[in-house]
């Protein structure tokens, strides 16, 4: 049975010990002089525990920027497309051009039309979770400091930061790259691009009366753009307060595979009960068994040497897995399936 690679699903872990990657502003009450990171509360063993996290929007921006930089792609910059009566910006969008800007193809866009203006919306083929501190390794601390003045008393301030390992998961709808459906009121490709890029597009009818536009040689562009995204992911850069709490956010562990279905099945795979994080191998094996008819590739695992507590056990996994470093895992996947 041939399983079609329609999606690329995966998970990864970032070493965020002594980090502040996504701010939530100032504390309340007596903590008004304290800068705090994003956290939420989760019930663990009957008690509420504060969990540090990075919003999906924040690390998507890191990924967009890194992917453009790593591949020398021109960014599809956000720009004002509408102003209020007072002259302030009321609407924004990117270039809305997935043909010339891979970023728009991968991450989607939206323009809400008004009057005779056409509404355009492409839901993002790249789906992602928040980055969440793994159980057993969620410690928050305060950094107390002072601004010393030439005259007068020093001004105290504090920053709350965390020591954790952040897990995130994702799914890329690979089959949608380079394909744009204009379905009546749901338009993915703006009409201003249809004539401009006529020679680069194939036009087909779908559902009888609607149009589908596909880039010429779609398999080639699809592979190039998906490979570029994965390169950006494994070299990920970004985060708040890097001058004070410098953090390498490139994944220290990453798992990915091609799949026929769009289920982001590789999630909740890391445990922090020991001195180092560990991979839940039994859970991973169960996922692979449950989805063996949906897996289009082997499962590629990249781990930084010495990072996981059970590294040697991971390296003994069977022929359904390819285990190497994070960068090599992505390179091997790309060479085997996206070239």
TORSEKE-208493 format. One record per residue (C-alpha): residue number from 1; residue in one letter; chain; x, y, z. Coordinates in nm, 2 decimals. Example, Ala and Ser with C-alpha at 12.3 -4.5 7.8 and 13.67 -1.06 7.14 Angstrom:
TORSEKE-208493
PT:1:a:A:1.23:-0.45:0.78
PT:2:s:A:1.37:-0.11:0.71
//
This chain:
TORSEKE-208493
PT:1:x:A:0.00:0.00:0.00
PT:2:x:A:0.14:0.34:-0.11
PT:3:x:A:0.09:0.61:0.15
PT:4:x:A:0.09:0.96:0.01
PT:5:x:A:0.29:1.24:0.18
PT:6:x:A:0.02:1.50:0.22
PT:7:x:A:0.14:1.64:0.55
PT:8:x:A:0.46:1.68:0.76
PT:9:x:A:0.40:1.65:1.13
PT:10:x:A:0.64:1.69:1.42
PT:11:x:A:0.74:1.81:1.76
PT:12:x:A:1.05:1.97:1.91
PT:13:x:A:1.20:2.07:2.24
PT:14:x:A:1.38:2.40:2.32
PT:15:x:A:1.63:2.43:2.61
PT:16:x:A:1.49:2.74:2.79
PT:17:x:A:1.68:2.73:3.12
PT:18:x:A:1.73:3.08:3.25
PT:19:x:A:1.52:3.23:2.98
PT:20:x:A:1.26:3.50:2.92
PT:21:x:A:1.13:3.45:2.56
PT:22:x:A:0.78:3.60:2.56
PT:23:x:A:0.67:3.88:2.79
PT:24:x:A:0.33:3.95:2.94
PT:25:x:A:0.39:4.30:3.06
PT:26:x:A:0.41:4.42:3.42
PT:27:x:A:0.29:4.24:3.73
PT:28:x:A:-0.01:4.36:3.93
PT:29:x:A:-0.04:4.51:4.27
PT:30:x:A:0.29:4.51:4.46
PT:31:x:A:0.46:4.36:4.15
PT:32:x:A:0.39:4.66:3.92
PT:33:x:A:0.77:4.71:3.89
PT:34:x:A:0.82:4.35:3.78
PT:35:x:A:0.84:4.24:3.42
PT:36:x:A:0.67:3.90:3.39
PT:37:x:A:0.67:3.63:3.12
PT:38:x:A:0.37:3.45:2.98
PT:39:x:A:0.24:3.18:3.20
PT:40:x:A:-0.08:2.98:3.26
PT:41:x:A:-0.20:2.75:3.54
PT:42:x:A:-0.24:2.38:3.50
PT:43:x:A:-0.36:2.13:3.75
PT:44:x:A:-0.08:1.88:3.84
PT:45:x:A:-0.13:1.61:4.10
PT:46:x:A:-0.42:1.80:4.25
PT:47:x:A:-0.26:2.14:4.27
PT:48:x:A:-0.24:2.44:4.03
PT:49:x:A:0.10:2.48:3.88
PT:50:x:A:0.23:2.79:3.69
PT:51:x:A:0.34:2.69:3.35
PT:52:x:A:0.57:2.91:3.14
PT:53:x:A:0.48:2.93:2.77
PT:54:x:A:0.55:3.11:2.44
PT:55:x:A:0.25:3.21:2.24
PT:56:x:A:0.19:3.05:1.90
PT:57:x:A:0.19:3.39:1.74
PT:58:x:A:0.53:3.48:1.89
PT:59:x:A:0.72:3.18:1.77
PT:60:x:A:0.55:3.18:1.43
PT:61:x:A:0.71:3.52:1.39
PT:62:x:A:1.05:3.38:1.49
PT:63:x:A:1.00:3.10:1.23
PT:64:x:A:0.89:3.33:0.95
PT:65:x:A:1.19:3.55:1.00
PT:66:x:A:1.44:3.27:1.04
PT:67:x:A:1.30:3.09:0.73
PT:68:x:A:1.33:3.40:0.52
PT:69:x:A:1.68:3.46:0.64
PT:70:x:A:1.80:3.10:0.60
PT:71:x:A:1.67:3.07:0.25
PT:72:x:A:1.74:3.43:0.13
PT:73:x:A:1.36:3.47:0.06
PT:74:x:A:1.22:3.82:0.03
PT:75:x:A:0.99:3.87:0.33
PT:76:x:A:0.62:3.95:0.27
PT:77:x:A:0.62:4.25:0.50
PT:78:x:A:0.31:4.36:0.69
PT:79:x:A:0.18:4.69:0.55
PT:80:x:A:-0.11:4.92:0.61
PT:81:x:A:-0.40:4.87:0.37
PT:82:x:A:-0.66:5.09:0.54
PT:83:x:A:-0.69:5.40:0.75
PT:84:x:A:-0.96:5.53:0.99
PT:85:x:A:-1.12:5.87:0.96
PT:86:x:A:-0.85:6.00:1.20
PT:87:x:A:-0.57:5.87:0.98
PT:88:x:A:-0.46:5.58:1.19
PT:89:x:A:-0.41:5.23:1.05
PT:90:x:A:-0.73:5.03:1.06
PT:91:x:A:-0.63:4.73:0.84
PT:92:x:A:-0.30:4.55:0.77
PT:93:x:A:-0.19:4.26:0.55
PT:94:x:A:0.11:4.10:0.39
PT:95:x:A:0.17:4.11:0.02
PT:96:x:A:-0.10:3.85:-0.03
PT:97:x:A:0.12:3.70:-0.30
PT:98:x:A:0.20:3.33:-0.25
PT:99:x:A:0.36:3.31:-0.60
PT:100:x:A:0.65:3.54:-0.54
PT:101:x:A:0.66:3.51:-0.16
PT:102:x:A:0.70:3.16:-0.01
PT:103:x:A:0.62:3.31:0.33
PT:104:x:A:0.26:3.39:0.21
PT:105:x:A:0.22:3.04:0.07
PT:106:x:A:0.33:2.87:0.39
PT:107:x:A:0.17:3.09:0.66
PT:108:x:A:-0.14:3.23:0.48
PT:109:x:A:-0.29:3.58:0.48
PT:110:x:A:-0.61:3.77:0.49
PT:111:x:A:-0.76:4.09:0.35
PT:112:x:A:-1.11:4.19:0.45
PT:113:x:A:-1.27:4.37:0.15
PT:114:x:A:-1.50:4.67:0.17
PT:115:x:A:-1.72:4.81:-0.10
PT:116:x:A:-1.59:4.69:-0.43
PT:117:x:A:-1.26:4.56:-0.28
PT:118:x:A:-1.22:4.19:-0.30
PT:119:x:A:-1.18:3.99:0.02
PT:120:x:A:-0.89:3.74:0.01
PT:121:x:A:-0.81:3.47:0.27
PT:122:x:A:-0.57:3.18:0.27
PT:123:x:A:-0.57:2.98:0.59
PT:124:x:A:-0.22:2.89:0.70
PT:125:x:A:-0.10:2.55:0.57
PT:126:x:A:0.14:2.56:0.87
PT:127:x:A:-0.04:2.48:1.20
PT:128:x:A:0.14:2.51:1.53
PT:129:x:A:0.08:2.48:1.91
PT:130:x:A:0.21:2.71:2.18
PT:131:x:A:0.55:2.63:2.33
PT:132:x:A:0.48:2.49:2.67
PT:133:x:A:0.71:2.40:2.96
PT:134:x:A:0.72:2.03:3.01
PT:135:x:A:0.60:1.87:3.34
PT:136:x:A:0.87:1.83:3.61
PT:137:x:A:1.08:2.12:3.48
PT:138:x:A:0.89:2.44:3.54
PT:139:x:A:1.08:2.67:3.77
PT:140:x:A:1.02:3.04:3.79
PT:141:x:A:1.27:3.29:3.95
PT:142:x:A:1.31:3.66:4.00
PT:143:x:A:1.61:3.86:3.89
PT:144:x:A:1.64:4.16:4.12
PT:145:x:A:1.84:4.46:3.99
PT:146:x:A:1.90:4.83:4.02
PT:147:x:A:1.95:5.12:3.79
PT:148:x:A:2.23:5.33:3.95
PT:149:x:A:2.20:5.71:3.90
PT:150:x:A:2.47:5.97:3.91
PT:151:x:A:2.26:6.15:4.17
PT:152:x:A:1.98:6.01:4.39
PT:153:x:A:1.91:5.66:4.52
PT:154:x:A:1.92:5.35:4.29
PT:155:x:A:1.60:5.26:4.12
PT:156:x:A:1.51:4.89:4.18
PT:157:x:A:1.34:4.67:3.92
PT:158:x:A:1.29:4.30:3.88
PT:159:x:A:1.23:4.05:3.60
PT:160:x:A:1.06:3.71:3.64
PT:161:x:A:1.22:3.44:3.43
PT:162:x:A:1.20:3.07:3.40
PT:163:x:A:1.40:2.75:3.38
PT:164:x:A:1.22:2.49:3.17
PT:165:x:A:1.23:2.30:2.84
PT:166:x:A:0.96:2.42:2.59
PT:167:x:A:0.77:2.16:2.38
PT:168:x:A:0.59:2.26:2.07
PT:169:x:A:0.42:2.06:1.79
PT:170:x:A:0.32:2.14:1.43
PT:171:x:A:0.17:2.01:1.11
PT:172:x:A:0.24:2.14:0.76
PT:173:x:A:-0.04:2.08:0.50
PT:174:x:A:0.22:1.99:0.24
PT:175:x:A:-0.04:1.91:-0.03
PT:176:x:A:-0.17:2.27:-0.03
PT:177:x:A:0.16:2.44:-0.11
PT:178:x:A:0.14:2.60:-0.46
PT:179:x:A:-0.24:2.54:-0.48
PT:180:x:A:-0.50:2.82:-0.45
PT:181:x:A:-0.87:2.77:-0.47
PT:182:x:A:-1.11:3.05:-0.55
PT:183:x:A:-1.45:2.93:-0.43
PT:184:x:A:-1.70:3.21:-0.48
PT:185:x:A:-1.67:3.43:-0.17
PT:186:x:A:-1.37:3.23:-0.05
PT:187:x:A:-1.08:3.36:-0.26
PT:188:x:A:-0.73:3.25:-0.19
PT:189:x:A:-0.55:3.41:-0.49
PT:190:x:A:-0.64:3.78:-0.55
PT:191:x:A:-0.76:3.87:-0.90
PT:192:x:A:-0.48:4.13:-0.94
PT:193:x:A:-0.23:3.84:-0.96
PT:194:x:A:-0.42:3.62:-1.22
PT:195:x:A:-0.31:3.82:-1.52
PT:196:x:A:0.03:3.92:-1.38
PT:197:x:A:0.13:3.56:-1.32
PT:198:x:A:-0.07:3.39:-1.59
PT:199:x:A:0.23:3.22:-1.74
PT:200:x:A:0.32:3.07:-1.40
PT:201:x:A:-0.02:2.92:-1.32
PT:202:x:A:-0.23:2.63:-1.44
PT:203:x:A:-0.61:2.69:-1.42
PT:204:x:A:-0.86:2.41:-1.35
PT:205:x:A:-1.23:2.39:-1.27
PT:206:x:A:-1.34:2.24:-0.94
PT:207:x:A:-1.69:2.16:-0.81
PT:208:x:A:-1.82:2.26:-1.16
PT:209:x:A:-1.81:2.64:-1.13
PT:210:x:A:-1.51:2.73:-0.92
PT:211:x:A:-1.14:2.77:-1.01
PT:212:x:A:-0.82:2.62:-0.88
PT:213:x:A:-0.49:2.78:-0.97
PT:214:x:A:-0.17:2.57:-0.93
PT:215:x:A:0.19:2.68:-0.98
PT:216:x:A:0.37:2.53:-1.28
PT:217:x:A:0.58:2.23:-1.18
PT:218:x:A:0.40:2.22:-0.84
PT:219:x:A:0.59:1.93:-0.70
PT:220:x:A:0.92:2.11:-0.73
PT:221:x:A:0.80:2.44:-0.57
PT:222:x:A:0.62:2.24:-0.30
PT:223:x:A:0.93:2.05:-0.20
PT:224:x:A:1.15:2.36:-0.21
PT:225:x:A:0.92:2.56:0.02
PT:226:x:A:0.86:2.28:0.26
PT:227:x:A:1.23:2.21:0.28
PT:228:x:A:1.29:2.58:0.34
PT:229:x:A:1.04:2.59:0.63
PT:230:x:A:1.21:2.29:0.80
PT:231:x:A:1.55:2.45:0.76
PT:232:x:A:1.41:2.76:0.93
PT:233:x:A:1.26:2.55:1.21
PT:234:x:A:1.58:2.36:1.30
PT:235:x:A:1.78:2.69:1.29
PT:236:x:A:1.51:2.88:1.48
PT:237:x:A:1.61:3.22:1.62
PT:238:x:A:1.42:3.48:1.82
PT:239:x:A:1.27:3.56:2.16
PT:240:x:A:1.24:3.86:2.39
PT:241:x:A:1.51:3.99:2.63
PT:242:x:A:1.79:3.82:2.45
PT:243:x:A:2.04:4.09:2.57
PT:244:x:A:1.97:4.00:2.93
PT:245:x:A:1.86:3.63:2.91
PT:246:x:A:2.03:3.51:2.59
PT:247:x:A:1.88:3.18:2.48
PT:248:x:A:1.95:2.95:2.19
PT:249:x:A:1.60:2.86:2.07
PT:250:x:A:1.71:2.62:1.80
PT:251:x:A:1.56:2.28:1.89
PT:252:x:A:1.78:2.05:2.09
PT:253:x:A:1.54:1.76:2.01
PT:254:x:A:1.31:1.73:1.70
PT:255:x:A:1.09:1.45:1.57
PT:256:x:A:0.92:1.46:1.23
PT:257:x:A:0.76:1.24:0.97
PT:258:x:A:0.56:1.26:0.65
PT:259:x:A:0.19:1.16:0.69
PT:260:x:A:-0.11:1.10:0.47
PT:261:x:A:-0.34:1.25:0.74
PT:262:x:A:-0.33:1.60:0.90
PT:263:x:A:-0.33:1.48:1.26
PT:264:x:A:-0.04:1.64:1.46
PT:265:x:A:0.02:1.31:1.64
PT:266:x:A:0.37:1.38:1.77
PT:267:x:A:0.29:1.57:2.08
PT:268:x:A:0.33:1.54:2.46
PT:269:x:A:0.64:1.32:2.40
PT:270:x:A:0.89:1.46:2.65
PT:271:x:A:0.91:1.41:3.03
PT:272:x:A:1.10:1.62:3.28
PT:273:x:A:1.10:1.40:3.59
PT:274:x:A:1.47:1.35:3.59
PT:275:x:A:1.78:1.58:3.59
PT:276:x:A:1.75:1.59:3.21
PT:277:x:A:1.44:1.57:2.98
PT:278:x:A:1.37:1.23:2.83
PT:279:x:A:1.17:1.11:2.53
PT:280:x:A:0.86:0.90:2.61
PT:281:x:A:0.97:0.61:2.39
PT:282:x:A:0.68:0.38:2.47
PT:283:x:A:0.44:0.66:2.38
PT:284:x:A:0.62:0.73:2.05
PT:285:x:A:0.61:0.36:1.97
PT:286:x:A:0.24:0.35:2.04
PT:287:x:A:0.18:0.64:1.80
PT:288:x:A:0.38:0.48:1.53
PT:289:x:A:0.19:0.16:1.57
PT:290:x:A:-0.15:0.33:1.57
PT:291:x:A:-0.07:0.54:1.26
PT:292:x:A:0.14:0.30:1.07
PT:293:x:A:-0.11:0.30:0.78
PT:294:x:A:-0.09:0.68:0.77
PT:295:x:A:0.29:0.72:0.79
PT:296:x:A:0.44:0.81:0.45
PT:297:x:A:0.80:0.81:0.57
PT:298:x:A:1.02:0.68:0.85
PT:299:x:A:1.02:0.88:1.17
PT:300:x:A:1.32:1.11:1.19
PT:301:x:A:1.46:1.20:1.53
PT:302:x:A:1.72:1.46:1.59
PT:303:x:A:1.88:1.50:1.94
PT:304:x:A:2.18:1.71:2.05
PT:305:x:A:2.44:1.48:2.21
PT:306:x:A:2.41:1.47:2.59
PT:307:x:A:2.07:1.65:2.60
PT:308:x:A:1.82:1.37:2.66
PT:309:x:A:1.85:1.14:2.97
PT:310:x:A:1.76:0.83:2.76
PT:311:x:A:1.97:0.92:2.45
PT:312:x:A:2.12:0.57:2.43
PT:313:x:A:1.77:0.40:2.43
PT:314:x:A:1.65:0.64:2.16
PT:315:x:A:1.95:0.54:1.94
PT:316:x:A:1.85:0.17:1.97
PT:317:x:A:1.51:0.23:1.80
PT:318:x:A:1.44:0.00:1.51
PT:319:x:A:1.44:0.05:1.13
PT:320:x:A:1.12:0.26:1.14
PT:321:x:A:1.33:0.54:1.28
PT:322:x:A:1.63:0.75:1.17
PT:323:x:A:1.82:0.89:1.47
PT:324:x:A:2.09:1.16:1.44
PT:325:x:A:2.15:1.53:1.53
PT:326:x:A:1.87:1.79:1.49
PT:327:x:A:2.01:1.95:1.18
PT:328:x:A:2.10:1.62:1.02
PT:329:x:A:1.75:1.48:1.09
PT:330:x:A:1.60:1.76:0.89
PT:331:x:A:1.87:1.73:0.62
PT:332:x:A:1.81:1.36:0.59
PT:333:x:A:1.43:1.40:0.57
PT:334:x:A:1.47:1.67:0.31
PT:335:x:A:1.71:1.47:0.10
PT:336:x:A:1.50:1.15:0.12
PT:337:x:A:1.15:1.31:0.06
PT:338:x:A:1.18:1.67:-0.06
PT:339:x:A:1.44:1.65:-0.34
//
